[in-house]
Amino acid sequence: MQLPALPRCFIAIVLLAIAGASLPAQSPAPARPHITGISHVAYYVTDMPKALGFWHDLLGFDLSYDRKGADSTSTTVAFLKVNDHQYVELLADRPATADPKNFLSHICFLTDDLEQMRLYLASKGVAVPAHSSRTRTGDLVFSVNDPDGTQIEFSQPQPASVEAQGAGKFLSPGRISQQIYHTGFLVGNTQRALDFYEQILGFQETWRGSGNPAQLSWINLRVPDGTDYVELMLYAKLPASYGSSNHVALAVPDIAAAVAALQGRPAFAAYGRTLDVHLGKNAKRQVNLYDPDGTRVELMEPFTADGKAVPSSTAPPPPAAHP
């Protein structure tokens, strides 16, 4: 008995169903893991003993880790502990390829899943290393570059790391601050920076400030899962010196008390600069200090002087300094 011919459309549907069943299921795009805060900010120094005179003797931060040179007397890497999760890293070995005006080495953010972060950034077209690496202190890290070439590091602390094992240690009662409040760095293309930090990393804009009504100067972006923030230092033309722009801000509860404490320390005489308190454009009391290489350290009260929020600037950003 001859079976009736099947309609061509029915055959096509069956073939498509078979082909679809044989294809592997497409994996969903990796989700962004949490970014909880600033781990550390690292700066190059030209004279480590002088730098430690500033960071340790004057500002009062204890060394939680250092690496000695071949003669066991010259420190090449120093970690100065701000709290159990944040520190400032000083590096004496500056690469020959580094911009001689730039003393910022890198900024490191904390994440709860480093491998997931690597896969997530790769899915967004960010150039990432093939795998993470382990630091000299035992944490897992990898680095990428932001659109301006600033090195951004992500770290996932490990239980056996120096940081974890040193919890509660190396926290000098005389340290001038107990929190890295924010870190600022130069940005020459505002939109590309916002695309990276907001659209990819999930940072949230909190405030815009300007030194004059004609042009925007700063954009503050808070980490997506914490309170720390970065300050984009906008420019159309690079400044003659980068040290004031590439800075770190340390929170202090009382700026006058902090200044008095610094002025009473023996190292203040060697510092050789005045400490002038001023009210920033954000209406927060602050004072600027500079390490021996000109890197600015900003002490700032984390609240406005009158308790009122300052509206964001509506000035336009500067023209892009690079494509």
N, C-alpha and C positions, 0 to 999 in steps of 0.2 A: 504494500500500500504506500503510495507516495504522499509524504507530509506536505502540507501547504507551505508555500514560501513565506518566510518572515519578512516583515517590513524592514526596509533599510534603516529607518530611523531607530527601530528597536535594537538592531544589531549594533549600531553606532553607540547607543547608550550603554549596552552591555560591555563593549570593548573599553569604553572610557572608565567604567566602574572597575574593571579588572586592572587597568593601567594605574588608576588612582590607588587601589589597594596595595599595589606592589611598590609604591613610592614611600620612602621613609617619612615619618611625621616631622614637620619643620619645627625646630626648637624655638621657643619664645626668646625674644631679645633679653639679654641679661638686665636685671634691675639694678639700679644704683644702690650700693650699701650705704650705711650711715657714715656721715662725716661729722664727728662730734666736737672738734676743736682744733686749736693750734698745738702741735706737739713741741716744735722748737723753731727757732729762726737761727740761721748760721751765717756768720760773717768772717771774712778774711781779715787777718791782722798782720801788720808788718813787723811788729815787735811784741812778742807774747808777754814778756815780763811787764812791759808798760800797759798792755791791754788788761792783764790781770790786776794791775794796780788800780785800774779804773773799775772793772767789773767786780772784783773781789774786795779790794781794800776800801774803795769809796762806796760802791753800791751795796756791798755786803753779801754777795752771793757766794756760797761755798761750792767748791769743785766736787761733783759727784763722780767724775771720771776724767782721767787725762792719759794721753799717750806720750811717752818720752821719745826723744831722739836717740840716735846711736850712742851718744855719750851719757845717756840716762840723766841728763841735767836740763836739756832744753825741751819743753813741752811743745808738741806740734798740734795737738788737738786738746781742747779743754771744754768740758760741759759744766755750765754754771746753773745750778738747780734753782728754779723759781718756785715750783711746788712739785708734788709727786707726779704730775703729768706734763709739766712744761719746763723747758730749760733753754738757755742760750748757748749755742755752740760756736767756739772760736777756732779758726783754722789758720795755721801758720804757713802751710804749704799751698801757695796760690799758683794755679796753673799758668803757664806762660801765655796761653791763649786768652786768658781772662782780660776783660776791658780794664785798663789801669785805673779808670775812674770809678769802677764799680766794686764795692767791698761786700756786696750781698752775694753769698754763695747759694743758699736755697732756703725755701720755706717748707715746713713739713706739717701735714695735717694727719690727724688720727682717724682711722676707720676701723670698723668692727669685722670686716671681711676683706682682706687685702687681695686675694685671688679673684674674688667677685668684682672688686674695683678694677682690677687689671682687665678682666674680660669685658666689663661694662664700658670702660674707656675705649677699648679696641673696637667695640660695636658702634661707637660714635665717631670713628675715624681718627681718634687720637693715636699718635705713634707711641706704642708701649714696648717695653722690653719683653723678651720671650718668657721670662720668669722673674719672680722677685728674688731678692738677695737678703742675706743676713748681715746686719751691721756689726761693728766691733763690740757693741754693747748687748748684742743678742736679740735685737728686734728684727722683724721682717719688714722690708721696705722695697719700693721701686720708685723711679723718678720719671717724670714727663716734663716737657717744656710748654709753658703757656704761649699765647700768640706773640708776646713780646720777647720770648726766649728766656724768661725767668724760670729757673728750675723749681719745679713743684714736686715735692716728695710726699708719698703716702706711707704711713707706718701702722702696723698692727702689733702692739706690744705683746711679748711672749712671757709666760709665767717664770721662765728661768733667766730673763733679761736683767741687766744691771738696774734698769728702772724699777722693775717689779721687786727685785730682791732688796732694793734700797728704799722701799717705801717708808716714809717717816724719818729717813736719815738725810744728812747733808742739807738740812733746812735751817740755815742760820737764823736765830732770833733777831739778828741785826739787819737782815736783808730789807732793802728799802721798799720792796713790793712783794706781794704773794701771788700775782697774776699777770700773765701777758694779756693785755687788754685787746690790742690789735697790732697788726704789722702793716706797714705801708710800702708800696713799691711803684716804680715808674711804669706808666702805660701810655703808649703812643698811638693806639688805635682803640678808641673807646668802645665802638660797637663790637669789634672782634673780641675784646676782653669780656664784655658782657655776655656775648654768645658762649664763651668758654665757661665763665664762672657761674652764670645764672642758668643758661639753658642746658649745659652738660653737667656741671657739678651740683646744681641746685641751690647755690647761694641765693640769699634773699636781700634785696636792696633795702636799706633802712634810712639813709640820709644822703643828701647831696649838698656840698658846700662850695663856696666860691670866694676867692680873694678880691674879686671885683664884679660888678654887675654884668660885664660884657662877656665873661667866659667862665665856664665851669672849671673848678679846680680839683675837687675830690668826690669820689663816690664810695660810700661805705656799704659793704656786702657782708652779711652775717652767714656763718656756716649753717647748713640746713638743719643740723641736729644738735645745736649748742648755742652758746652766747658769744663766743669769740668772733671777731670779724677782721676783714682785710680792708685796707683803704687804698683805692686806686688813685695814684698820684698822676693826674692827667697832664700831658704836655703836647705842644705843637712843635717845640724846639727843645732839644735836650739841654738841661741846665749844665753850667760849667762844672759843677760838682754834684755827684749823685747822693752823697752821704746824708743830706738833709731829707731827701725824698725817700730813700730806701731806709726806713727807720723801724724801730720797735717802740710800742707804747706800753708802759707798765702802769697798772692801776694803783692808786694810793687813796686812802680814805680821807686824808687831810693834807693838802698840798703844803700848807704853811708848816705843819709839823714835820713833813718829809724834808723840806728845805732846811729847817733848823737842825734836824738829825744829821744831814750831810755836812752842814757847815761846822758841826761839832766834832767831826772825825779828823784824825791826824792826816789822812790822805787828801783832805780838801785843800790844804795848802799847796800840795803838789799839783792839784788839778788846775789851778791858776785861772779859772773863769768865774764870773759872777753868776748867780742863780736868780734869774728874773722871772717872777710869777706873772703870767698874763692870762687874760680871758680869751680863749680861742673863738673862732667863728661859730663853733658849736655851743658857745656859752659855758664851757667847762674850764675850770681853772687848771693851768698846766705850766710846766717849766721844762725847758730843753737843756739836755746835757749832751756832750759830744765825747766819744772815745778818742784815743790818740790818733786814729786815722780819719776822724771826722764823721763817723757814723753817729746819727742822732738817736738819742734815747729820750723819749718823751715820758715824763711823769704826769699823770692826768687823773683828776677826780672823775669817777664814772657817773657823774650826775651834773646837771646844769647848776650854775650858781644861784639862780632864782627859783629853781624847781620847775621851770616851764620849758617845754620842748621848743626847739628852734625849727621853723619850717625849712623844708628843703629849698635849695636854690633852683630857680627856673632858668638860669643862664644856660646857653647852649654849650655843648662840649667843644673843645678846640678841634680844629681840622686835623684829620689823621696825619700823623707824621710818617707813617709807612703803610703800604697797602695791606 
